């Protein structure tokens, strides 16, 4: 009996060590050949780790999974692609950015079976026209509305996505990966060693630091740190006026007293398409603010819109007809900390305000503009709202109460997600010297079920 027990223990330990060794190998191997040598940021999504976490969660919460999982066998359709030429759920899914292509993420996947891949890509590209870059012998597809592009050769597929993404914009990276093999293959590379050591479900690293997300029972937890270019770049204490019991609240103190902070902000936002369309000159606006921004949403308010229609008079001449319509909108307050020169005067000079001091550049709601010695206020409600002064050690904080937010935001597609969650909070704090600490949590409705499963099954039922 003792001998049999001893054998079972030895086999169990051997199996565990073997499995650990196998997963360690796969974790590292899946990171090689999928990151560009010039990458300046990388995201690792631990697909296998997430699967194992959810399997363990199903064992500990069997009733929840039994009630929500579907056991019906799906009928195979004629156009179903049975054999996959490429695996879209590898051990680790890796995304990266490169400095030469701004605001665009890339992912490299291995083509395991060329013939199967041809059928697979045909299935996924219905309605799109496959093209060939004859100069480099690269096949590619582009979906302009969904902002993704994919390009492939015999053994690799590269996918890119971004708000203004095109094949021409990403072409240089496609060529470097598919034709020149410009990818990281060394286990000793800094990106590889850092990512392979991380046990989190999602890991983001760049040249300044690392941020990790772990999916747990009832919540997702974010932790991270990054280095700033200067010591104490952000304040370690912030005092501000807030809307009590807000459904959504966000503030950020960019500390424009440091010119480098202002310059970095301008460089990041000056080419933003929405701001350009709204005729907002970021460099000029930034010079009239001190870097503090606050947004609060609490409840709703009524606004009156002028509706313009067209009709015909007795002589069949087309005439403009105006009518007033009341609508319910979120009660929003936006505060910008002001510098010595008033921002409101600048907005008037640029003809961005109406005679009634309504900001023209935001078409969805009427924002009434007010100003005092400390801030310029944009708000959807004319009446003065009560505020309270708060002092915090965080220079940035985002908080969302989803139960309140779904009453304010009347968008069915958004509210289906709000119904699954309780709250979101993300904060940033200036730590010692040039270190910033990030913390965050997303809380779901159920404390004993993994947050990913709650969202997945919740969306399916909506």
C-alpha positions, 0 to 999 in steps of 0.5 A, a space after each residue: 500500500 505504501 509502495 503504491 502511494 509512493 508511486 502515485 506521489 512520484 508520478 503526480 510530482 513528475 506530471 506537475 514538473 513536466 506540465 510546468 516545463 511544457 508551459 514555460 517552454 510554450 510561454 517563451 516560444 510563443 513570444 519569438 518571431 512575433 515582435 518587430 525588432 523596432 517595437 516601442 511597446 508590446 501587449 501580451 494576452 495570455 490566451 492559455 493562462 486565461 483558458 486555464 483560469 476559466 476552467 478552474 473557475 468552472 470547477 469552483 462555480 459549476 452551477 453558474 456555468 451549467 445554467 449559462 453554458 449552451 450544450 446544443 450542438 451547432 449544425 455545420 453549414 456548407 460554407 463552414 471552414 473545417 480546417 484552420 490554416 492559422 490559429 487565432 488563439 495561440 498560447 500568447 497573442 502578441 500586439 506591438 507598435 513601432 515608432 514609424 507608424 503612429 497609432 497602429 497596432 500589429 500582430 504576427 500569426 503563423 500560417 500552419 497550412 497554406 491550402 487551409 489558410 486560403 479557404 480560411 481567408 476567403 471565408 473571412 474576406 467576403 465582400 472584400 477584394 484581395 490585392 497583391 503588392 507585386 513589387 514585394 509579392 505580398 497578398 493583402 486585404 483592407 477593411 476601411 470601415 473597421 480600420 484593419 489591414 492584413 498582409 501575408 506571405 507563405 508562412 506568416 500573416 500580419 494584421 494591423 489596426 488603427 483609426 487611420 490605418 491603410 495598407 500604404 501606411 503600414 506597408 513598410 512594417 509588412 515588408 520588414 516582417 514578411 520579406 526581411 524577417 525583421 523580428 525578435 528571435 533571441 530569448 535574451 531580448 529585453 522584451 522577451 524576458 520581461 513578458 515571459 516572466 509576467 504571470 498576468 493575463 494581460 501585460 503591457 510594456 513600453 520603454 517607460 514601464 509595465 502594466 498588468 491586468 489579472 482577471 479574478 472572481 468578481 473583478 479585474 485588477 490593474 497594476 503598473 508603474 512607469 518612469 517619467 522623463 523628469 523627477 516629480 513630473 506630476 503633483 503628489 497632492 491635488 485639490 479640486 471641486 467635484 460633483 457629489 455622487 457622480 455617475 462618471 467622474 474623471 480628473 487629470 492634472 497635467 501640471 503644465 507649470 512644467 513646459 515639457 508636460 505641456 509640450 508632450 500634451 500638444 504633441 500627442 493631441 495636435 493632430 487629433 482628427 476630432 479636435 481638428 474637425 471641431 476647429 480646436 487649435 490644441 497648441 493655442 488652447 494648451 497655452 491658456 490652461 494650467 493642465 488641469 481637467 475635470 469631467 463629471 456626469 450626474 443625472 440629466 437635464 432638458 435642452 431645447 433644439 432648433 429643428 430645421 425642415 423644408 416645405 413649400 409656400 403657395 407659389 411652390 418656393 422652397 422655404 425653411 421652417 424652424 421648430 423647437 424640440 426639447 430633449 433629455 441629455 446628460 448633465 455634464 460639467 467640464 472644467 479647465 484650469 485657467 492661466 492668466 489669460 482667459 480662455 473664454 475671451 479666446 473662444 469668442 475671438 475665434 468665433 467658437 461661442 454663440 451670443 448666448 455663450 454656447 460652445 459651437 464645436 460640440 454638436 451633440 449637446 449645448 455646452 454653456 461656457 462660464 469662467 471665474 478666476 480659477 477655471 473655465 466651465 463647460 456645462 449642459 445645465 444652465 442652473 448652478 450645480 453644487 460641488 464639494 472640494 476634495 484633496 487627493 494624492 492621485 493626479 489622475 482618477 477615473 471612476 464610473 458607477 455603472 448602475 447610475 451611468 445606465 440611467 444617464 446614458 440612454 444608448 442600448 448598445 452601451 447599457 447592455 455592458 453597463 448592466 453587467 458591471 458595478 464600477 470602474 476605478 483607475 488612478 495614477 499617483 506620483 510616487 518617489 522621484 520619477 516613478 508613477 504608480 497605476 492602480 485600477 479595478 473593474 467590479 462585476 455583479 457576482 463576487 464568486 464568478 470570474 469577471 470574464 465569464 460574467 461579461 461573456 455570458 452576460 453579453 450573449 444573453 442580452 
